[in-house]
Amino acid sequence: MNELQDFLTEQYAAELGAFRAALNAVPGERFALATVGHSPAWHALHIAEWLRLAVLGDRSATYAHLGWEDQPWVKDLSGTPALTEAADKDAVLAYLDEVSGQVLTFLQNMSAEELQGTSFSPSAPNGERPRLQGIGLHLRHVAYHRGQVRLGMKEQA
């Protein structure tokens, strides 16, 4: 593994760990209750889905928590998700852990060609962006949703 892969893997492991810790702090009975717009369960599923789509490149029609469901580009990706917000906390967190593990493995094993490639990004003018930009964007995306979970906890207190 090269230094860039080490760095990316370490940063993702740290941020995903912090996100997981924020989710762990939510009591089970509040995990599916919406605060600040969405429930902690939704935030967990949203991040898992975006990591699958934008980092792992999974374009299967199994998405329901992207947050852009009213946009035309989502229609081909929409379908039955692995889990919904109604699933229990342990199941949602296990799914997030599974996807997180896949992301860390992918980052550790990326080839030079993959690092220089592109990734799906609906907010980019052509629907793609350089892979490293996309990886950075989604690292910040995880941090944003960690903040949303923590803010929701404060509102429930």
Beta strands, then each sheet from edge to edge (+ up, - down):
strand 1: 118-120
strand 2: 128-130
sheet 1: 1+ 2-
end
